[in-house]
Amino acid sequence: MEHTKNPAVVAALWMTGTLVSFMAMAVAGRELSSELNTFQILLFRTLVGMVIIAAYLQLRGWHLVRTNSLSTHILRNLAHFGGQYGWFYGLAFIPLAEVFAIEFTVPAWTAILAIFMLGEKLTRARLLAVALGLIGTLIILRPGIEVVHPAALAVLAGAFCFGITNIKTKKLAHVDHPVSILFYMLIVQFPLALVPSISGWANPSLQAWLWISVVGVTALTAHYCITMAMQQVDATVVAPMDFLRLPLITLVGFILYAESIDWIVLLGAGVMFIGNYINITAEKKEI
């Protein structure tokens, strides 16, 4: 057991939890899309999360949710809800690998938004990450060569929303407890999902409830595991591990849904990964 004390090994174990969580969430989202609309999936995901967080707060104390930044929480979760909608909507219509690949544009969006929203400098590394992110996106979507599926654009818009979420999370992380961020995420997003879910409501089947539980639990465990991994090692170590999501979900899509392996999508994601990795490495050197 001595080797498990190695931070890199511990981080790898946490990242395994992250990868399994994201893949399970994607499969559950795909399965639910045949019964429920996207708003209902988000509603039930929120309800499961609320039960888990409420139980945690009952044990640890509700003082953890105190905040003086309610407006920031609201703005963060409006953006996060949009990001989630785009992600789950995409799962229903395009290959799983394409959804995950487009999601890799989030760091590029975050870098661009940080310039305008946080006043951060546009360094050469960030500019390169943005440029490679754009090139990678064009490779994946292939506009003018193939018809771009509307769901792919929804995922891309969702990635932009996640970029806004990252900026707001960065502000909140300095003043609020992580559990507070999760708590207000669920509280704000519940009515956002409930109201549009009412029209066209479908009662979940028994099997759907199983998938709903998977979505709700993995949505929390994925972010918890990646946070724990980053506490062990630098982001430069975590980033390559996180990139394993793409080849793994490609394999899952091939096995479960007979989705073809699109090497162009993998190439585009690889271009984006190179830009992200260069940027992370440069940020580390500046610290």
C-alpha positions as CSV (number, residue, x, y, z in Angstrom):
1,M,0.0,0.0,0.0
2,E,3.0,2.3,0.3
3,H,3.0,3.2,-3.4
4,T,-0.5,4.7,-3.1
5,K,1.0,7.5,-1.1
6,N,2.6,8.7,-4.3
7,P,0.6,11.9,-5.3
8,A,0.6,11.0,-9.0
9,V,-0.9,7.5,-8.2
10,V,-3.5,9.0,-5.9
11,A,-4.4,11.6,-8.6
12,A,-4.7,8.9,-11.2
13,L,-7.1,7.0,-8.9
14,W,-9.2,10.1,-8.5
15,M,-9.1,10.8,-12.2
16,T,-10.3,7.2,-12.8
17,G,-13.4,8.1,-10.8
18,T,-13.8,11.3,-12.9
19,L,-13.6,9.4,-16.2
20,V,-16.0,6.7,-15.0
21,S,-18.4,9.4,-13.8
22,F,-18.4,11.4,-17.0
23,M,-18.9,8.3,-19.2
24,A,-21.7,6.9,-17.0
25,M,-23.4,10.3,-17.1
26,A,-23.2,10.4,-20.9
27,V,-24.6,6.9,-21.3
28,A,-27.4,7.6,-18.8
29,G,-28.2,10.9,-20.6
30,R,-28.4,9.0,-23.9
31,E,-30.7,6.4,-22.4
32,L,-33.0,8.9,-20.8
33,S,-33.3,10.9,-24.0
34,S,-35.5,8.2,-25.5
35,E,-38.1,8.8,-22.7
36,L,-37.6,12.3,-21.3
37,N,-36.9,15.7,-22.8
38,T,-33.8,17.5,-21.9
39,F,-35.5,19.8,-19.4
40,Q,-36.9,16.8,-17.5
41,I,-33.4,15.1,-17.4
42,L,-32.0,18.3,-15.9
43,L,-34.9,18.5,-13.4
44,F,-34.4,15.0,-12.1
45,R,-30.7,15.4,-12.0
46,T,-31.2,18.5,-9.8
47,L,-33.6,16.7,-7.5
48,V,-31.1,13.8,-6.9
49,G,-28.4,16.3,-6.3
50,M,-30.6,18.2,-3.8
51,V,-31.2,15.0,-1.8
52,I,-27.5,14.2,-1.6
53,I,-26.4,17.8,-0.7
54,A,-29.3,18.2,1.9
55,A,-28.1,15.0,3.6
56,Y,-24.5,16.2,3.6
57,L,-25.5,19.6,5.1
58,Q,-27.6,17.9,7.7
59,L,-24.5,16.1,8.9
60,R,-22.0,18.9,8.5
61,G,-24.1,22.0,9.2
62,W,-26.2,24.4,7.1
63,H,-23.8,27.2,7.9
64,L,-21.7,26.1,5.0
65,V,-24.2,27.6,2.5
66,R,-23.9,31.2,3.9
67,T,-23.0,33.6,1.1
68,N,-22.7,37.3,0.4
69,S,-22.5,36.7,-3.4
70,L,-26.0,35.6,-4.3
71,S,-26.1,37.6,-7.5
72,T,-22.9,35.9,-8.7
73,H,-24.4,32.5,-7.8
74,I,-27.5,33.3,-9.9
75,L,-25.4,34.5,-12.9
76,R,-23.1,31.4,-12.6
77,N,-26.0,29.0,-12.6
78,L,-27.9,30.6,-15.4
79,A,-24.8,30.0,-17.6
80,H,-24.3,26.5,-16.1
81,F,-27.8,25.6,-16.9
82,G,-27.4,26.6,-20.5
83,G,-24.2,24.6,-20.6
84,Q,-25.8,21.5,-19.2
85,Y,-28.8,21.8,-21.6
86,G,-26.5,22.0,-24.6
87,W,-24.5,19.0,-23.4
88,F,-27.5,16.7,-22.7
89,Y,-29.3,17.8,-25.8
90,G,-26.2,16.9,-27.9
91,L,-26.1,13.4,-26.3
92,A,-29.5,12.6,-27.9
93,F,-28.5,13.4,-31.5
94,I,-24.8,13.2,-32.2
95,P,-22.1,10.7,-31.4
96,L,-20.8,10.7,-27.8
97,A,-17.3,11.3,-28.9
98,E,-18.3,14.4,-30.8
99,V,-20.1,15.8,-27.7
100,F,-16.9,15.2,-25.6
101,A,-14.6,16.6,-28.3
102,I,-16.6,19.9,-28.7
103,E,-16.6,20.2,-24.9
104,F,-12.8,20.6,-25.0
105,T,-13.4,24.1,-26.4
106,V,-14.3,25.2,-22.8
107,P,-10.7,26.2,-21.8
108,A,-10.5,28.4,-25.0
109,W,-13.8,30.1,-24.2
110,T,-12.7,30.6,-20.6
111,A,-9.4,32.2,-21.7
112,I,-11.3,34.7,-24.0
113,L,-13.9,35.6,-21.4
114,A,-11.3,36.1,-18.7
115,I,-9.8,38.9,-20.7
116,F,-13.1,40.8,-20.7
117,M,-14.7,39.7,-17.4
118,L,-11.6,39.5,-15.2
119,G,-9.2,41.8,-16.9
120,E,-6.6,39.1,-17.4
121,K,-3.8,39.5,-20.0
122,L,-3.9,37.8,-23.4
123,T,-0.5,36.0,-23.2
124,R,1.0,34.2,-26.2
125,A,0.2,30.9,-24.7
126,R,-3.5,31.9,-24.2
127,L,-3.7,33.2,-27.7
128,L,-2.2,30.0,-29.0
129,A,-4.7,28.0,-27.0
130,V,-7.6,30.0,-28.4
131,A,-6.3,29.7,-32.0
132,L,-5.8,25.9,-31.7
133,G,-9.2,25.6,-30.0
134,L,-10.8,27.4,-33.0
135,I,-8.9,25.3,-35.5
136,G,-9.8,22.1,-33.6
137,T,-13.5,23.1,-33.6
138,L,-13.4,23.7,-37.4
139,I,-11.8,20.3,-37.9
140,I,-14.5,18.6,-35.9
141,L,-17.5,20.5,-37.3
142,R,-16.2,20.7,-40.9
143,P,-18.5,23.6,-42.0
144,G,-18.8,23.8,-45.8
145,I,-17.7,20.2,-46.1
146,E,-20.5,18.5,-44.1
147,V,-23.8,19.8,-42.8
148,V,-23.3,20.9,-39.2
149,H,-25.9,19.2,-37.0
150,P,-27.9,21.7,-34.9
151,A,-27.1,19.5,-31.8
152,A,-23.4,20.1,-32.4
153,L,-24.0,23.9,-32.4
154,A,-26.0,23.4,-29.1
155,V,-23.0,21.6,-27.5
156,L,-20.7,24.4,-28.8
157,A,-23.0,27.1,-27.3
158,G,-23.1,25.0,-24.1
159,A,-19.3,25.0,-24.0
160,F,-19.4,28.8,-24.2
161,C,-21.8,28.8,-21.3
162,F,-19.4,26.6,-19.3
163,G,-16.7,29.1,-20.0
164,I,-18.8,31.8,-18.3
165,T,-19.4,29.3,-15.5
166,N,-15.7,28.8,-15.0
167,I,-15.2,32.6,-14.7
168,K,-18.0,32.9,-12.1
169,T,-16.7,29.9,-10.2
170,K,-13.3,31.4,-10.0
171,K,-14.8,34.4,-8.2
172,L,-16.9,32.3,-5.8
173,A,-14.1,29.9,-5.0
174,H,-12.3,32.7,-3.1
175,V,-15.3,33.6,-0.9
176,D,-17.6,30.6,-0.6
177,H,-17.3,27.0,0.5
178,P,-17.4,24.5,-2.4
179,V,-20.6,22.9,-0.9
180,S,-22.2,26.4,-1.1
181,I,-21.5,26.6,-4.8
182,L,-23.1,23.2,-5.3
183,F,-26.1,24.1,-3.1
184,Y,-26.9,27.3,-5.0
185,M,-26.4,25.5,-8.3
186,L,-29.2,23.1,-7.4
187,I,-31.5,25.8,-5.9
188,V,-31.2,28.1,-8.9
189,Q,-31.4,25.5,-11.5
190,F,-34.5,23.7,-10.1
191,P,-37.1,26.2,-11.2
192,L,-35.2,26.7,-14.5
193,A,-35.8,23.0,-15.3
194,L,-39.2,22.7,-13.7
195,V,-41.1,25.3,-15.6
196,P,-40.3,24.1,-19.1
197,S,-40.6,20.5,-18.0
198,I,-44.3,20.8,-17.3
199,S,-45.4,21.1,-20.9
200,G,-44.9,17.7,-22.6
201,W,-44.3,15.9,-19.2
202,A,-43.6,12.2,-19.4
203,N,-43.7,9.9,-16.4
204,P,-40.3,8.1,-16.1
205,S,-40.4,4.3,-16.3
206,L,-38.8,2.2,-13.6
207,Q,-35.7,1.7,-15.8
208,A,-35.6,5.5,-16.3
209,W,-35.4,6.1,-12.6
210,L,-32.2,4.0,-12.5
211,W,-30.6,6.2,-15.2
212,I,-31.9,9.3,-13.4
213,S,-30.0,8.2,-10.3
214,V,-26.9,7.6,-12.3
215,V,-27.1,11.1,-13.8
216,G,-27.7,12.7,-10.4
217,V,-24.9,10.9,-8.6
218,T,-22.2,11.1,-11.3
219,A,-22.8,14.8,-11.8
220,L,-21.5,15.3,-8.3
221,T,-18.8,12.6,-8.2
222,A,-17.2,13.7,-11.5
223,H,-16.5,17.2,-10.2
224,Y,-15.6,16.0,-6.7
225,C,-13.1,13.5,-8.1
226,I,-11.4,16.0,-10.5
227,T,-11.1,18.5,-7.6
228,M,-9.4,15.9,-5.4
229,A,-7.1,15.0,-8.2
230,M,-6.0,18.6,-8.6
231,Q,-5.3,18.8,-4.9
232,Q,-2.7,16.0,-5.4
233,V,-0.8,17.2,-8.5
234,D,-0.6,20.2,-10.9
235,A,-3.1,20.8,-13.6
236,T,-0.4,19.9,-16.1
237,V,-0.6,16.3,-14.8
238,V,-4.4,16.2,-14.6
239,A,-5.0,17.6,-18.1
240,P,-3.6,14.6,-20.0
241,M,-5.6,12.2,-17.8
242,D,-8.8,14.2,-18.4
243,F,-8.1,13.9,-22.2
244,L,-8.5,10.2,-21.9
245,R,-12.3,10.9,-21.7
246,L,-12.4,11.2,-25.5
247,P,-10.8,7.8,-26.6
248,L,-12.7,6.1,-23.8
249,I,-16.1,7.5,-24.7
250,T,-15.3,6.8,-28.3
251,L,-14.9,3.1,-27.3
252,V,-18.1,3.2,-25.3
253,G,-20.1,4.7,-28.2
254,F,-18.7,2.0,-30.5
255,I,-19.5,-0.9,-28.2
256,L,-22.9,0.3,-26.9
257,Y,-24.3,2.2,-29.8
258,A,-22.3,1.0,-32.8
259,E,-21.0,4.5,-33.4
260,S,-18.3,4.7,-36.0
261,I,-14.9,5.9,-34.9
262,D,-14.4,9.3,-36.5
263,W,-10.7,10.0,-36.7
264,I,-11.3,13.6,-37.8
265,V,-13.1,14.2,-34.5
266,L,-10.2,12.7,-32.6
267,L,-7.7,14.8,-34.6
268,G,-9.7,18.0,-33.9
269,A,-9.8,17.3,-30.2
270,G,-6.1,16.5,-30.2
271,V,-5.4,20.0,-31.7
272,M,-7.4,21.6,-28.9
273,F,-5.7,19.5,-26.3
274,I,-2.2,20.6,-27.5
275,G,-3.3,24.3,-27.1
276,N,-4.8,23.7,-23.7
277,Y,-1.7,21.8,-22.5
278,I,0.7,24.5,-23.7
279,N,-1.4,27.2,-22.0
280,I,-1.5,25.2,-18.7
281,T,2.3,24.7,-18.8
282,A,2.9,28.4,-19.5
283,E,0.6,29.4,-16.6
284,K,2.6,27.1,-14.2
285,K,5.9,28.7,-15.2
286,E,4.5,32.2,-14.5
287,I,3.4,31.3,-11.0
